[in-house]
C-alpha cells in the first residue's frame, strides 16, 4: 500500500482521491487461516446378552483465505473476497472386525461489496456458494450445492423524504444422490423497511415477501409468506400532548398443502393529555381496533378518560370512565365502567402512613352465538297413549326457540311448535313432547321411522350483568423498623337478564401482614409474616407465610447470611373427576432453611459456602399427594484473576401418590446431582478447564406390580488451549458413562479432539 501511495499520491479523503490519477485495482495481502483437526471416539454399549464396541477416527483439514480491495477507484466499488475449502475423512471399526469409511469435501467462496458508497444512496451486494460431497464405503455419493446471493439498496435521498432500505435474497439448494432424483429448493425473499423522525411525526415501515419452491424431490411444493407493518405517530399540537397513533399489521401465508392463513390488524388511537394546573391533570383516549383472522372478524371501539387531582401533596383522587363495544363473528359485548380511587400518603415522625381505596362499577351487555345443531331422532324415549318424548342434545339447554324446526326426515311434513309439540326442560335433559295428532302421523301407515330437528343455541355467558369491585388497604411504617399492611377486596356480579351462567362471580380476598428489620452494629435482623384468605364461587384458599433472617458482616469483607421461611396453604376447588364436578380439598406445607458464608480470604480471593434444606408436603384430593425433601450444598472459590473452582451437590427424595382413570400409582423417587469445575489461566498463553458431574435417578413404581428403575450418568471433560501469536492449539477429552443397573445395560463414550489453527498473515 505504501508503494502505491508513492506511485499515485492522493488526497486524504475519497473526494480528493477522485481528482487524482485513477487506480486500476488494489487488493490487500490475503489473510490465511489453516485449520487441522483430529477426533478419536470410542463407544461401548453393554447388555446382558452382548457387548458392542465402535471406534471412530476423524481427520479434518481446511483453510480460509480472505482479502479486501477495490476496482478502478475506492469510491466506485469496495469488496471482500473469501475462499474456504475443507476436507474430512472418517474411519470406523467395530469389535466384530467390520469397517466403514466416509469422506466429505466442502468448498465455500463468496464476495461482499459496496457500490458508490459516497453517493446519496448505498448499494451492497454479496454472493457465496458452498459445494459439499460425501462418499461412503458402499459407494453412495451425495452432493449438496448451495448458492446464495443478494442485493441491498439504501435510499436516504434528502432530509424531507422517507429513507428506505430495499433488500433481496436468493438461495438455491441442490441435493443429488446416486439412487434418487435431484431435489432443488429455491427461496426468494424481498424486504423493505424505513423510518423517519420529524418534529411532529414518527413513521416506520417494514414489509417482506418470501417464496419457497421445491421440485424433483419426494414432494413438489410452493409456499408463500408475506408480512407487513406500518406505524405512524402524528403530534397534532405544539406541546405534543395531542397525538394520533396508527398501526397496521398483516400476515398472509400459503403452504405447499394449499392451506391459507390471512391475518390483518388495524389500530387507531387518539390520545390527549392535559395539565390544567400543578395539581389537576386529565387524559382522554379514543381507540379503534379491527382484526381479521381468516373468516373471523372482530372490532373494538373504546372511549376512555380520567381526571387526577392532588391535594396538599398527600391526597390523590382519580376518577376514570370507560365505554367499549366489541363486535365479533360470534360475540357482541358492550362494557361501561367507572372507577373512583383515593390514595392518602403522609410522613409521620417515625415512619409513614399510606391509605387507599378503589371503587369500580362495570356493566356488561353480552350476546354470544354458540352455533347450530341438526339431529336425527329415532324412536321415543318415553311413550304413552297421548305423548312421545324425544331427547335433544346437551346444547339444547340454551336453545333459541325462534330457530327450532321439527319435520319428517324427508322434509315433507313440518310440525308446529305449540300445536303439535312442546319443549320440556327436566334437569339437564331437554325433551320434545309430541301431542296425539302428530303421533298418528308418526305411527300411521306408512310410519315415520325418523324425525329431523334443527335449532340454534347460545353460549352460557350470553347474559347481562353488573359487577362491583371494592378495594380498601393501607400500610403503616412506624418506630423506624416496623411496618404493618393489609388489604381487603370484594367483587360481586349481579345477574340482570339473559341465560343465567352456572356460577356468578363472587370473589372475596383479605391479606394482612407485618415486617420488622433492624441493624445491631454489624448484624441485621429481619422478620415478616402474612395471612391471606381468598374465596370465590368455586374455590377457596387460606395461606400463612413467615420468614426470618440474619445478616452478619465481618471486618475484612466476609458476610454470613441465614434465613428460614414457612408457608402453608389450605383450600378447595371444583375439579372434574371421572367426568363429574367434585369438591377437591387442596393443601400444602413448605419450609426452607438457608445458611451461606462469603469469606474474603484476601483482597483477590473469595470463598463461598452455602447449605439449603427444603421440605414440601402437598395434597390434591383425587389427583396427587406428594412429600418431598431436598438438600443442596454449594461451594465456590476464586483465587485471584487466574483460578476459579466450584463444587455443588443436591439430593432430593420424593414420595408421590397419583390417581388416574387407570387406578392408583405410588412412586418413590431419589435424585442425586453432583457437579464440579475448575478453570485455571496457566499463563498469558494457555488455559486449562476441568468439568465433572454425577447424576443418579431411581424410581420405584407400585401399581399392579412393582418396578424399579435407576439411571446413573458420569460425565468428565478436560480442555487445554494454547495461544502463541497466530497459532492456536486446543486439546479436549470427554468421557460419558450411562448405566442402568435394573436391566444391566450401559453405554460408554470416550472422545479426544485435537485442533490446530494458524493464521499465515
Residue, then its C-alpha position, 0 to 999 in steps of 0.5 A: x500500500x505504501x508503494x502505491x501511495x508513492x506511485x499515485x499520491x492522493x488526497x486524504x479523503x475519497x473526494x480528493x482521491x477522485x481528482x487524482x490519477x485513477x487506480x486500476x485495482x488494489x487488493x490487500x495481502x490475503x489473510x490465511x487461516x489453516x485449520x487441522x483437526x483430529x477426533x478419536x471416539x470410542x463407544x461401548x454399549x453393554x447388555x446382558x446378552x452382548x457387548x458392542x464396541x465402535x471406534x471412530x477416527x476423524x481427520x479434518x483439514x481446511x483453510x480460509x483465505x480472505x482479502x479486501x480491495x477495490x476496482x478502478x477507484x475506492x469510491x466506485x466499488x469496495x469488496x471482500x473476497x473469501x475462499x474456504x475449502x475443507x476436507x474430512x475423512x472418517x474411519x470406523x471399526x467395530x469389535x466384530x472386525x467390520x469397517x466403514x469409511x466416509x469422506x466429505x469435501x466442502x468448498x465455500x467462496x463468496x464476495x461482499x461489496x459496496x457500490x458508490x458508497x459516497x453517493x446519496x444512496x448505498x448499494x451492497x451486494x454479496x454472493x457465496x456458494x458452498x459445494x459439499x460431497x460425501x462418499x461412503x464405503x458402499x459407494x453412495x455419493x451425495x452432493x449438496x450445492x448451495x448458492x446464495x446471493x443478494x442485493x441491498x439498496x439504501x435510499x436516504x435521498x434528502x432530509x424531507x423524504x422517507x429513507x428506505x432500505x430495499x433488500x433481496x435474497x436468493x438461495x438455491x439448494x441442490x441435493x443429488x444422490x446416486x439412487x434418487x432424483x435431484x431435489x432443488x429448493x429455491x427461496x426468494x425473499x424481498x424486504x423493505x423497511x424505513x423510518x423517519x423522525x420529524x418534529x411532529x411525526x414518527x413513521x416506520x415501515x417494514x414489509x417482506x415477501x418470501x417464496x419457497x419452491x421445491x421440485x424433483x424431490x419426494x414432494x413438489x411444493x410452493x409456499x408463500x409468506x408475506x408480512x407487513x407493518x406500518x406505524x405512524x405517530x402524528x403530534x397534532x399540537x405544539x406541546x405534543x400532548x395531542x397525538x394520533x397513533x396508527x398501526x397496521x399489521x398483516x400476515x398472509x401465508x400459503x403452504x405447499x398443502x394449499x392451506x391459507x392463513x390471512x391475518x390483518x390488524x388495524x389500530x387507531x388511537x387518539x390520545x390527549x393529555x392535559x395539565x390544567x394546573x400543578x395539581x389537576x391533570x386529565x387524559x382522554x383516549x379514543x381507540x379503534x381496533x379491527x382484526x381479521x383472522x381468516x373468516x373471523x372478524x372482530x372490532x373494538x371501539x373504546x372511549x376512555x378518560x380520567x381526571x387526577x387531582x392532588x391535594x396538599x401533596x398527600x391526597x390523590x383522587x382519580x376518577x376514570x370512565x370507560x365505554x367499549x363495544x366489541x363486535x365479533x363473528x360470534x360475540x357482541x359485548x358492550x362494557x361501561x365502567x367507572x372507577x373512583x380511587x383515593x390514595x392518602x400518603x403522609x410522613x409521620x415522625x417515625x415512619x409513614x402512613x399510606x391509605x387507599x381505596x378503589x371503587x369500580x362499577x362495570x356493566x356488561x351487555x353480552x350476546x354470544x352465538x354458540x352455533x347450530x345443531x341438526x339431529x336425527x331422532x329415532x324412536x321415543x324415549x318415553x311413550x304413552x297413549x297421548x305423548x312421545x318424548x324425544x331427547x335433544x342434545x346437551x346444547x339444547x339447554x340454551x336453545x333459541x326457540x325462534x330457530x327450532x324446526x321439527x319435520x319428517x326426515x324427508x322434509x315433507x311434513x313440518x310440525x308446529x311448535x305449540x300445536x303439535x309439540x312442546x319443549x320440556x326442560x327436566x334437569x339437564x335433559x331437554x325433551x320434545x313432547x309430541x301431542x296425539x295428532x302428530x303421533x298418528x302421523x308418526x305411527x300411521x301407515x306408512x310410519x315415520x321411522x325418523x324425525x329431523x330437528x334443527x335449532x340454534x343455541x347460545x353460549x352460557x355467558x350470553x347474559x347481562x350483568x353488573x359487577x362491583x369491585x371494592x378495594x380498601x388497604x393501607x400500610x403503616x411504617x412506624x418506630x423506624x423498623x416496623x411496618x404493618x399492611x393489609x388489604x381487603x377486596x370484594x367483587x360481586x356480579x349481579x345477574x340482570x337478564x339473559x341465560x343465567x351462567x352456572x356460577x356468578x362471580x363472587x370473589x372475596x380476598x383479605x391479606x394482612x401482614x407485618x415486617x420488622x428489620x433492624x441493624x445491631x452494629x454489624x448484624x441485621x435482623x429481619x422478620x415478616x409474616x402474612x395471612x391471606x384468605x381468598x374465596x370465590x364461587x368455586x374455590x377457596x384458599x387460606x395461606x400463612x407465610x413467615x420468614x426470618x433472617x440474619x445478616x452478619x458482616x465481618x471486618x475484612x469483607x466476609x458476610x454470613x447470611x441465614x434465613x428460614x421461611x414457612x408457608x402453608x396453604x389450605x383450600x378447595x376447588x371444583x375439579x372434574x373427576x371421572x367426568x363429574x364436578x367434585x369438591x377437591x380439598x387442596x393443601x400444602x406445607x413448605x419450609x426452607x432453611x438457608x445458611x451461606x458464608x462469603x469469606x474474603x480470604x484476601x483482597x483477590x480471593x473469595x470463598x463461598x459456602x452455602x447449605x439449603x434444606x427444603x421440605x414440601x408436603x402437598x395434597x390434591x384430593x383425587x389427583x396427587x399427594x406428594x412429600x418431598x425433601x431436598x438438600x443442596x450444598x454449594x461451594x465456590x472459590x476464586x483465587x485471584x484473576x487466574x483460578x476459579x473452582x466450584x463444587x455443588x451437590x443436591x439430593x432430593x427424595x420424593x414420595x408421590x401418590x397419583x390417581x388416574x382413570x387407570x387406578x392408583x400409582x405410588x412412586x418413590x423417587x431419589x435424585x442425586x446431582x453432583x457437579x464440579x469445575x475448575x478453570x485455571x489461566x496457566x499463563x498469558x498463553x494457555x488455559x486449562x478447564x476441568x468439568x465433572x458431574x454425577x447424576x443418579x435417578x431411581x424410581x420405584x413404581x407400585x401399581x399392579x406390580x412393582x418396578x424399579x428403575x435407576x439411571x446413573x450418568x458420569x460425565x468428565x471433560x478436560x480442555x487445554x488451549x494454547x495461544x502463541x501469536x497466530x497459532x492456536x492449539x486446543x486439546x479436549x477429552x470427554x468421557x460419558x458413562x450411562x448405566x442402568x443397573x435394573x436391566x444391566x445395560x450401559x453405554x460408554x463414550x470416550x472422545x479426544x479432539x485435537x485442533x490446530x489453527x494458524x493464521x499465515x498473515 
